[in-house]
Amino acid sequence: MEKWDYSWFSSCARALGKKDYAEHIDECEPKENLDKMYNSNNLTQFKQEEGLQKY
């Protein structure tokens, strides 16, 4: 499922009075992996004399 599906499905469960099931859905939602935010292949450095350089 997509990330937004968990929120939608959880809301539906709450609307139907299935609070325990909604909490279970929330707990099963994949957490963001912060390791993916850093990519050493996509770094840029600014140098006044040379402009932008990709390393």
CHARMM-style PDB file with segment names, atoms N, HN, CA, C and O in Angstrom:
ATOM      1  N   MET     1       0.836  -1.183   0.000  1.00  0.00      PROA
ATOM      2  CA  MET     1       0.000   0.000   0.000  1.00  0.00      PROA
ATOM      3  C   MET     1       0.881   1.247   0.000  1.00  0.00      PROA
ATOM      4  O   MET     1       2.021   1.219   0.465  1.00  0.00      PROA
ATOM      5  N   GLU     2       0.342   2.322  -0.522  1.00  0.00      PROA
ATOM      6  HN  GLU     2      -0.584   2.345  -0.900  1.00  0.00      PROA
ATOM      7  CA  GLU     2       1.037   3.602  -0.481  1.00  0.00      PROA
ATOM      8  C   GLU     2       0.921   4.182   0.926  1.00  0.00      PROA
ATOM      9  O   GLU     2       0.060   3.770   1.703  1.00  0.00      PROA
ATOM     10  N   LYS     3       1.787   5.138   1.252  1.00  0.00      PROA
ATOM     11  HN  LYS     3       2.487   5.473   0.621  1.00  0.00      PROA
ATOM     12  CA  LYS     3       1.775   5.740   2.588  1.00  0.00      PROA
ATOM     13  C   LYS     3       0.414   6.368   2.913  1.00  0.00      PROA
ATOM     14  O   LYS     3      -0.074   6.235   4.036  1.00  0.00      PROA
ATOM     15  N   TRP     4      -0.198   7.048   1.944  1.00  0.00      PROA
ATOM     16  HN  TRP     4       0.198   7.156   1.032  1.00  0.00      PROA
ATOM     17  CA  TRP     4      -1.476   7.702   2.199  1.00  0.00      PROA
ATOM     18  C   TRP     4      -2.608   6.696   2.403  1.00  0.00      PROA
ATOM     19  O   TRP     4      -3.614   7.032   3.027  1.00  0.00      PROA
ATOM     20  N   ASP     5      -2.468   5.477   1.893  1.00  0.00      PROA
ATOM     21  HN  ASP     5      -1.650   5.204   1.386  1.00  0.00      PROA
ATOM     22  CA  ASP     5      -3.495   4.450   2.081  1.00  0.00      PROA
ATOM     23  C   ASP     5      -3.693   4.117   3.561  1.00  0.00      PROA
ATOM     24  O   ASP     5      -4.816   3.877   4.003  1.00  0.00      PROA
ATOM     25  N   TYR     6      -2.607   4.104   4.315  1.00  0.00      PROA
ATOM     26  HN  TYR     6      -1.694   4.299   3.956  1.00  0.00      PROA
ATOM     27  CA  TYR     6      -2.702   3.777   5.738  1.00  0.00      PROA
ATOM     28  C   TYR     6      -3.567   4.797   6.469  1.00  0.00      PROA
ATOM     29  O   TYR     6      -4.409   4.430   7.289  1.00  0.00      PROA
ATOM     30  N   SER     7      -3.359   6.071   6.173  1.00  0.00      PROA
ATOM     31  HN  SER     7      -2.675   6.369   5.507  1.00  0.00      PROA
ATOM     32  CA  SER     7      -4.136   7.132   6.808  1.00  0.00      PROA
ATOM     33  C   SER     7      -5.612   7.015   6.447  1.00  0.00      PROA
ATOM     34  O   SER     7      -6.486   7.121   7.308  1.00  0.00      PROA
ATOM     35  N   TRP     8      -5.875   6.798   5.171  1.00  0.00      PROA
ATOM     36  HN  TRP     8      -5.166   6.712   4.471  1.00  0.00      PROA
ATOM     37  CA  TRP     8      -7.256   6.672   4.705  1.00  0.00      PROA
ATOM     38  C   TRP     8      -7.934   5.456   5.335  1.00  0.00      PROA
ATOM     39  O   TRP     8      -9.060   5.551   5.824  1.00  0.00      PROA
ATOM     40  N   PHE     9      -7.258   4.335   5.322  1.00  0.00      PROA
ATOM     41  HN  PHE     9      -6.344   4.258   4.925  1.00  0.00      PROA
ATOM     42  CA  PHE     9      -7.813   3.099   5.860  1.00  0.00      PROA
ATOM     43  C   PHE     9      -8.046   3.213   7.363  1.00  0.00      PROA
ATOM     44  O   PHE     9      -9.053   2.732   7.881  1.00  0.00      PROA
ATOM     45  N   SER    10      -7.119   3.846   8.049  1.00  0.00      PROA
ATOM     46  HN  SER    10      -6.300   4.237   7.628  1.00  0.00      PROA
ATOM     47  CA  SER    10      -7.251   4.059   9.485  1.00  0.00      PROA
ATOM     48  C   SER    10      -8.467   4.946   9.792  1.00  0.00      PROA
ATOM     49  O   SER    10      -9.217   4.664  10.727  1.00  0.00      PROA
ATOM     50  N   SER    11      -8.659   5.997   9.021  1.00  0.00      PROA
ATOM     51  HN  SER    11      -8.050   6.226   8.261  1.00  0.00      PROA
ATOM     52  CA  SER    11      -9.809   6.891   9.207  1.00  0.00      PROA
ATOM     53  C   SER    11     -11.124   6.145   8.998  1.00  0.00      PROA
ATOM     54  O   SER    11     -12.090   6.357   9.732  1.00  0.00      PROA
ATOM     55  N   CYS    12     -11.155   5.279   8.002  1.00  0.00      PROA
ATOM     56  HN  CYS    12     -10.370   5.106   7.406  1.00  0.00      PROA
ATOM     57  CA  CYS    12     -12.361   4.483   7.747  1.00  0.00      PROA
ATOM     58  C   CYS    12     -12.663   3.559   8.922  1.00  0.00      PROA
ATOM     59  O   CYS    12     -13.816   3.423   9.334  1.00  0.00      PROA
ATOM     60  N   ALA    13     -11.629   2.930   9.455  1.00  0.00      PROA
ATOM     61  HN  ALA    13     -10.693   3.041   9.121  1.00  0.00      PROA
ATOM     62  CA  ALA    13     -11.816   2.031  10.593  1.00  0.00      PROA
ATOM     63  C   ALA    13     -12.364   2.796  11.801  1.00  0.00      PROA
ATOM     64  O   ALA    13     -13.244   2.300  12.505  1.00  0.00      PROA
ATOM     65  N   ARG    14     -11.848   3.995  12.037  1.00  0.00      PROA
ATOM     66  HN  ARG    14     -11.133   4.398  11.465  1.00  0.00      PROA
ATOM     67  CA  ARG    14     -12.349   4.804  13.152  1.00  0.00      PROA
ATOM     68  C   ARG    14     -13.814   5.198  12.932  1.00  0.00      PROA
ATOM     69  O   ARG    14     -14.613   5.170  13.868  1.00  0.00      PROA
ATOM     70  N   ALA    15     -14.159   5.560  11.708  1.00  0.00      PROA
ATOM     71  HN  ALA    15     -13.510   5.582  10.947  1.00  0.00      PROA
ATOM     72  CA  ALA    15     -15.536   5.943  11.385  1.00  0.00      PROA
ATOM     73  C   ALA    15     -16.496   4.778  11.600  1.00  0.00      PROA
ATOM     74  O   ALA    15     -17.669   4.985  11.912  1.00  0.00      PROA
ATOM     75  N   LEU    16     -16.001   3.558  11.435  1.00  0.00      PROA
ATOM     76  HN  LEU    16     -15.049   3.390  11.181  1.00  0.00      PROA
ATOM     77  CA  LEU    16     -16.825   2.369  11.643  1.00  0.00      PROA
ATOM     78  C   LEU    16     -16.796   1.891  13.093  1.00  0.00      PROA
ATOM     79  O   LEU    16     -17.394   0.869  13.430  1.00  0.00      PROA
ATOM     80  N   GLY    17     -16.089   2.644  13.956  1.00  0.00      PROA
ATOM     81  HN  GLY    17     -15.603   3.474  13.683  1.00  0.00      PROA
ATOM     82  CA  GLY    17     -16.029   2.288  15.371  1.00  0.00      PROA
ATOM     83  C   GLY    17     -15.003   1.213  15.696  1.00  0.00      PROA
ATOM     84  O   GLY    17     -15.045   0.627  16.778  1.00  0.00      PROA
ATOM     85  N   LYS    18     -14.096   0.950  14.786  1.00  0.00      PROA
ATOM     86  HN  LYS    18     -14.062   1.426  13.907  1.00  0.00      PROA
ATOM     87  CA  LYS    18     -13.064  -0.079  14.980  1.00  0.00      PROA
ATOM     88  C   LYS    18     -11.767   0.581  15.442  1.00  0.00      PROA
ATOM     89  O   LYS    18     -10.768   0.570  14.723  1.00  0.00      PROA
ATOM     90  N   LYS    19     -11.787   1.152  16.639  1.00  0.00      PROA
ATOM     91  HN  LYS    19     -12.598   1.160  17.223  1.00  0.00      PROA
ATOM     92  CA  LYS    19     -10.631   1.893  17.148  1.00  0.00      PROA
ATOM     93  C   LYS    19      -9.379   1.021  17.248  1.00  0.00      PROA
ATOM     94  O   LYS    19      -8.290   1.457  16.873  1.00  0.00      PROA
ATOM     95  N   ASP    20      -9.526  -0.195  17.745  1.00  0.00      PROA
ATOM     96  HN  ASP    20     -10.410  -0.549  18.049  1.00  0.00      PROA
ATOM     97  CA  ASP    20      -8.371  -1.095  17.871  1.00  0.00      PROA
ATOM     98  C   ASP    20      -7.765  -1.415  16.509  1.00  0.00      PROA
ATOM     99  O   ASP    20      -6.543  -1.461  16.360  1.00  0.00      PROA
ATOM    100  N   TYR    21      -8.619  -1.634  15.523  1.00  0.00      PROA
ATOM    101  HN  TYR    21      -9.611  -1.596  15.644  1.00  0.00      PROA
ATOM    102  CA  TYR    21      -8.140  -1.939  14.174  1.00  0.00      PROA
ATOM    103  C   TYR    21      -7.445  -0.719  13.569  1.00  0.00      PROA
ATOM    104  O   TYR    21      -6.433  -0.855  12.881  1.00  0.00      PROA
ATOM    105  N   ALA    22      -7.996   0.482  13.829  1.00  0.00      PROA
ATOM    106  HN  ALA    22      -8.818   0.592  14.388  1.00  0.00      PROA
ATOM    107  CA  ALA    22      -7.385   1.723  13.336  1.00  0.00      PROA
ATOM    108  C   ALA    22      -5.994   1.908  13.943  1.00  0.00      PROA
ATOM    109  O   ALA    22      -5.062   2.305  13.242  1.00  0.00      PROA
ATOM    110  N   GLU    23      -5.847   1.625  15.228  1.00  0.00      PROA
ATOM    111  HN  GLU    23      -6.603   1.303  15.797  1.00  0.00      PROA
ATOM    112  CA  GLU    23      -4.541   1.742  15.876  1.00  0.00      PROA
ATOM    113  C   GLU    23      -3.552   0.733  15.298  1.00  0.00      PROA
ATOM    114  O   GLU    23      -2.372   1.038  15.127  1.00  0.00      PROA
ATOM    115  N   HSD    24      -4.038  -0.461  15.002  1.00  0.00      PROA
ATOM    116  HN  HSD    24      -4.997  -0.709  15.140  1.00  0.00      PROA
ATOM    117  CA  HSD    24      -3.179  -1.486  14.396  1.00  0.00      PROA
ATOM    118  C   HSD    24      -2.686  -1.020  13.020  1.00  0.00      PROA
ATOM    119  O   HSD    24      -1.517  -1.201  12.680  1.00  0.00      PROA
ATOM    120  N   ILE    25      -3.576  -0.428  12.243  1.00  0.00      PROA
ATOM    121  HN  ILE    25      -4.525  -0.280  12.519  1.00  0.00      PROA
ATOM    122  CA  ILE    25      -3.200   0.084  10.913  1.00  0.00      PROA
ATOM    123  C   ILE    25      -2.147   1.177  11.065  1.00  0.00      PROA
ATOM    124  O   ILE    25      -1.154   1.189  10.337  1.00  0.00      PROA
ATOM    125  N   ASP    26      -2.360   2.097  12.012  1.00  0.00      PROA
ATOM    126  HN  ASP    26      -3.167   2.086  12.604  1.00  0.00      PROA
ATOM    127  CA  ASP    26      -1.391   3.174  12.244  1.00  0.00      PROA
ATOM    128  C   ASP    26      -0.015   2.624  12.622  1.00  0.00      PROA
ATOM    129  O   ASP    26       1.010   3.133  12.169  1.00  0.00      PROA
ATOM    130  N   GLU    27      -0.001   1.593  13.446  1.00  0.00      PROA
ATOM    131  HN  GLU    27      -0.833   1.179  13.815  1.00  0.00      PROA
ATOM    132  CA  GLU    27       1.268   0.990  13.877  1.00  0.00      PROA
ATOM    133  C   GLU    27       1.984   0.279  12.726  1.00  0.00      PROA
ATOM    134  O   GLU    27       3.211   0.186  12.724  1.00  0.00      PROA
ATOM    135  N   CYS    28       1.232  -0.217  11.760  1.00  0.00      PROA
ATOM    136  HN  CYS    28       0.235  -0.142  11.761  1.00  0.00      PROA
ATOM    137  CA  CYS    28       1.811  -0.950  10.628  1.00  0.00      PROA
ATOM    138  C   CYS    28       2.322  -0.028   9.533  1.00  0.00      PROA
ATOM    139  O   CYS    28       3.024  -0.472   8.625  1.00  0.00      PROA
ATOM    140  N   GLU    29       1.972   1.267   9.612  1.00  0.00      PROA
ATOM    141  HN  GLU    29       1.401   1.628  10.350  1.00  0.00      PROA
ATOM    142  CA  GLU    29       2.405   2.200   8.572  1.00  0.00      PROA
ATOM    143  C   GLU    29       3.926   2.255   8.534  1.00  0.00      PROA
ATOM    144  O   GLU    29       4.565   2.429   9.572  1.00  0.00      PROA
ATOM    145  N   PRO    30       4.515   2.108   7.346  1.00  0.00      PROA
ATOM    146  CA  PRO    30       5.979   2.156   7.246  1.00  0.00      PROA
ATOM    147  C   PRO    30       6.515   3.517   7.692  1.00  0.00      PROA
ATOM    148  O   PRO    30       5.973   4.560   7.326  1.00  0.00      PROA
ATOM    149  N   LYS    31       7.549   3.490   8.461  1.00  0.00      PROA
ATOM    150  HN  LYS    31       7.989   2.643   8.758  1.00  0.00      PROA
ATOM    151  CA  LYS    31       8.181   4.726   8.923  1.00  0.00      PROA
ATOM    152  C   LYS    31       9.174   5.193   7.878  1.00  0.00      PROA
ATOM    153  O   LYS    31       9.741   4.384   7.143  1.00  0.00      PROA
ATOM    154  N   GLU    32       9.385   6.504   7.813  1.00  0.00      PROA
ATOM    155  HN  GLU    32       8.925   7.161   8.410  1.00  0.00      PROA
ATOM    156  CA  GLU    32      10.330   7.048   6.849  1.00  0.00      PROA
ATOM    157  C   GLU    32      11.738   6.607   7.218  1.00  0.00      PROA
ATOM    158  O   GLU    32      12.116   6.577   8.389  1.00  0.00      PROA
ATOM    159  N   ASN    33      12.495   6.268   6.199  1.00  0.00      PROA
ATOM    160  HN  ASN    33      12.189   6.292   5.248  1.00  0.00      PROA
ATOM    161  CA  ASN    33      13.878   5.852   6.394  1.00  0.00      PROA
ATOM    162  C   ASN    33      14.761   7.071   6.162  1.00  0.00      PROA
ATOM    163  O   ASN    33      14.950   7.488   5.019  1.00  0.00      PROA
ATOM    164  N   LEU    34      15.302   7.647   7.231  1.00  0.00      PROA
ATOM    165  HN  LEU    34      15.148   7.308   8.159  1.00  0.00      PROA
ATOM    166  CA  LEU    34      16.105   8.856   7.116  1.00  0.00      PROA
ATOM    167  C   LEU    34      17.437   8.607   6.427  1.00  0.00      PROA
ATOM    168  O   LEU    34      18.097   9.557   6.004  1.00  0.00      PROA
ATOM    169  N   ASP    35      17.850   7.337   6.305  1.00  0.00      PROA
ATOM    170  HN  ASP    35      17.315   6.565   6.649  1.00  0.00      PROA
ATOM    171  CA  ASP    35      19.095   7.032   5.609  1.00  0.00      PROA
ATOM    172  C   ASP    35      19.010   7.403   4.133  1.00  0.00      PROA
ATOM    173  O   ASP    35      20.030   7.684   3.503  1.00  0.00      PROA
ATOM    174  N   LYS    36      17.815   7.406   3.585  1.00  0.00      PROA
ATOM    175  HN  LYS    36      16.986   7.177   4.096  1.00  0.00      PROA
ATOM    176  CA  LYS    36      17.637   7.717   2.178  1.00  0.00      PROA
ATOM    177  C   LYS    36      17.789   9.213   1.895  1.00  0.00      PROA
ATOM    178  O   LYS    36      17.922   9.606   0.736  1.00  0.00      PROA
ATOM    179  N   MET    37      17.771  10.044   2.923  1.00  0.00      PROA
ATOM    180  HN  MET    37      17.663   9.725   3.864  1.00  0.00      PROA
ATOM    181  CA  MET    37      17.860  11.480   2.723  1.00  0.00      PROA
ATOM    182  C   MET    37      19.271  11.910   2.318  1.00  0.00      PROA
ATOM    183  O   MET    37      19.436  12.926   1.642  1.00  0.00      PROA
ATOM    184  N   TYR    38      20.260  11.167   2.714  1.00  0.00      PROA
ATOM    185  HN  TYR    38      20.126  10.342   3.263  1.00  0.00      PROA
ATOM    186  CA  TYR    38      21.647  11.497   2.391  1.00  0.00      PROA
ATOM    187  C   TYR    38      22.118  10.607   1.265  1.00  0.00      PROA
ATOM    188  O   TYR    38      22.045   9.382   1.357  1.00  0.00      PROA
ATOM    189  N   ASN    39      22.601  11.224   0.203  1.00  0.00      PROA
ATOM    190  HN  ASN    39      22.660  12.220   0.128  1.00  0.00      PROA
ATOM    191  CA  ASN    39      23.103  10.476  -0.942  1.00  0.00      PROA
ATOM    192  C   ASN    39      24.446  11.080  -1.333  1.00  0.00      PROA
ATOM    193  O   ASN    39      24.489  12.186  -1.873  1.00  0.00      PROA
ATOM    194  N   SER    40      25.527  10.382  -1.073  1.00  0.00      PROA
ATOM    195  HN  SER    40      25.492   9.484  -0.634  1.00  0.00      PROA
ATOM    196  CA  SER    40      26.860  10.914  -1.346  1.00  0.00      PROA
ATOM    197  C   SER    40      27.113  11.111  -2.841  1.00  0.00      PROA
ATOM    198  O   SER    40      28.045  11.822  -3.217  1.00  0.00      PROA
ATOM    199  N   ASN    41      26.307  10.500  -3.686  1.00  0.00      PROA
ATOM    200  HN  ASN    41      25.550   9.923  -3.381  1.00  0.00      PROA
ATOM    201  CA  ASN    41      26.456  10.681  -5.133  1.00  0.00      PROA
ATOM    202  C   ASN    41      25.757  11.939  -5.640  1.00  0.00      PROA
ATOM    203  O   ASN    41      25.859  12.273  -6.820  1.00  0.00      PROA
ATOM    204  N   ASN    42      25.048  12.637  -4.757  1.00  0.00      PROA
ATOM    205  HN  ASN    42      24.965  12.366  -3.798  1.00  0.00      PROA
ATOM    206  CA  ASN    42      24.300  13.810  -5.186  1.00  0.00      PROA
ATOM    207  C   ASN    42      24.644  15.007  -4.290  1.00  0.00      PROA
ATOM    208  O   ASN    42      23.752  15.635  -3.721  1.00  0.00      PROA
ATOM    209  N   LEU    43      25.908  15.313  -4.171  1.00  0.00      PROA
ATOM    210  HN  LEU    43      26.633  14.803  -4.634  1.00  0.00      PROA
ATOM    211  CA  LEU    43      26.351  16.440  -3.367  1.00  0.00      PROA
ATOM    212  C   LEU    43      26.832  17.564  -4.272  1.00  0.00      PROA
ATOM    213  O   LEU    43      27.422  17.319  -5.324  1.00  0.00      PROA
ATOM    214  N   THR    44      26.577  18.785  -3.859  1.00  0.00      PROA
ATOM    215  HN  THR    44      26.097  18.985  -3.005  1.00  0.00      PROA
ATOM    216  CA  THR    44      27.036  19.937  -4.630  1.00  0.00      PROA
ATOM    217  C   THR    44      27.828  20.853  -3.717  1.00  0.00      PROA
ATOM    218  O   THR    44      27.539  20.983  -2.527  1.00  0.00      PROA
ATOM    219  N   GLN    45      28.818  21.476  -4.295  1.00  0.00      PROA
ATOM    220  HN  GLN    45      29.053  21.370  -5.261  1.00  0.00      PROA
ATOM    221  CA  GLN    45      29.641  22.404  -3.526  1.00  0.00      PROA
ATOM    222  C   GLN    45      29.767  23.683  -4.346  1.00  0.00      PROA
ATOM    223  O   GLN    45      29.968  23.629  -5.559  1.00  0.00      PROA
ATOM    224  N   PHE    46      29.651  24.828  -3.688  1.00  0.00      PROA
ATOM    225  HN  PHE    46      29.488  24.872  -2.702  1.00  0.00      PROA
ATOM    226  CA  PHE    46      29.729  26.106  -4.379  1.00  0.00      PROA
ATOM    227  C   PHE    46      31.096  26.729  -4.138  1.00  0.00      PROA
ATOM    228  O   PHE    46      31.542  26.881  -3.001  1.00  0.00      PROA
ATOM    229  N   LYS    47      31.746  27.086  -5.238  1.00  0.00      PROA
ATOM    230  HN  LYS    47      31.384  26.963  -6.162  1.00  0.00      PROA
ATOM    231  CA  LYS    47      33.025  27.781  -5.158  1.00  0.00      PROA
ATOM    232  C   LYS    47      32.871  29.073  -5.946  1.00  0.00      PROA
ATOM    233  O   LYS    47      32.392  29.054  -7.080  1.00  0.00      PROA
ATOM    234  N   GLN    48      33.269  30.188  -5.361  1.00  0.00      PROA
ATOM    235  HN  GLN    48      33.658  30.204  -4.440  1.00  0.00      PROA
ATOM    236  CA  GLN    48      33.087  31.498  -5.989  1.00  0.00      PROA
ATOM    237  C   GLN    48      33.728  31.566  -7.381  1.00  0.00      PROA
ATOM    238  O   GLN    48      33.123  32.083  -8.320  1.00  0.00      PROA
ATOM    239  N   GLU    49      34.915  31.058  -7.505  1.00  0.00      PROA
ATOM    240  HN  GLU    49      35.406  30.637  -6.743  1.00  0.00      PROA
ATOM    241  CA  GLU    49      35.632  31.201  -8.778  1.00  0.00      PROA
ATOM    242  C   GLU    49      35.176  30.199  -9.843  1.00  0.00      PROA
ATOM    243  O   GLU    49      35.382  30.438 -11.033  1.00  0.00      PROA
ATOM    244  N   GLU    50      34.570  29.102  -9.445  1.00  0.00      PROA
ATOM    245  HN  GLU    50      34.402  28.909  -8.478  1.00  0.00      PROA
ATOM    246  CA  GLU    50      34.233  28.066 -10.409  1.00  0.00      PROA
ATOM    247  C   GLU    50      32.740  27.782 -10.518  1.00  0.00      PROA
ATOM    248  O   GLU    50      32.336  27.022 -11.398  1.00  0.00      PROA
ATOM    249  N   GLY    51      31.916  28.357  -9.668  1.00  0.00      PROA
ATOM    250  HN  GLY    51      32.244  28.975  -8.954  1.00  0.00      PROA
ATOM    251  CA  GLY    51      30.483  28.067  -9.696  1.00  0.00      PROA
ATOM    252  C   GLY    51      30.152  26.741  -9.004  1.00  0.00      PROA
ATOM    253  O   GLY    51      30.858  26.325  -8.085  1.00  0.00      PROA
ATOM    254  N   LEU    52      29.111  26.100  -9.434  1.00  0.00      PROA
ATOM    255  HN  LEU    52      28.538  26.438 -10.180  1.00  0.00      PROA
ATOM    256  CA  LEU    52      28.682  24.849  -8.819  1.00  0.00      PROA
ATOM    257  C   LEU    52      29.448  23.671  -9.397  1.00  0.00      PROA
ATOM    258  O   LEU    52      29.683  23.596 -10.603  1.00  0.00      PROA
ATOM    259  N   GLN    53      29.828  22.767  -8.533  1.00  0.00      PROA
ATOM    260  HN  GLN    53      29.637  22.828  -7.553  1.00  0.00      PROA
ATOM    261  CA  GLN    53      30.489  21.534  -8.963  1.00  0.00      PROA
ATOM    262  C   GLN    53      29.818  20.364  -8.286  1.00  0.00      PROA
ATOM    263  O   GLN    53      29.542  20.405  -7.087  1.00  0.00      PROA
ATOM    264  N   LYS    54      29.561  19.339  -9.035  1.00  0.00      PROA
ATOM    265  HN  LYS    54      29.785  19.306 -10.009  1.00  0.00      PROA
ATOM    266  CA  LYS    54      28.959  18.121  -8.466  1.00  0.00      PROA
ATOM    267  C   LYS    54      30.072  17.136  -8.144  1.00  0.00      PROA
ATOM    268  O   LYS    54      30.955  16.897  -8.969  1.00  0.00      PROA
ATOM    269  N   TYR    55      30.030  16.564  -6.943  1.00  0.00      PROA
ATOM    270  HN  TYR    55      29.312  16.758  -6.274  1.00  0.00      PROA
ATOM    271  CA  TYR    55      31.028  15.584  -6.508  1.00  0.00      PROA
ATOM    272  C   TYR    55      30.419  14.239  -6.382  1.00  0.00      PROA
ATOM    273  OT1 TYR    55      31.105  13.281  -6.026  1.00  0.00      PROA
TER     274      TYR     55
END
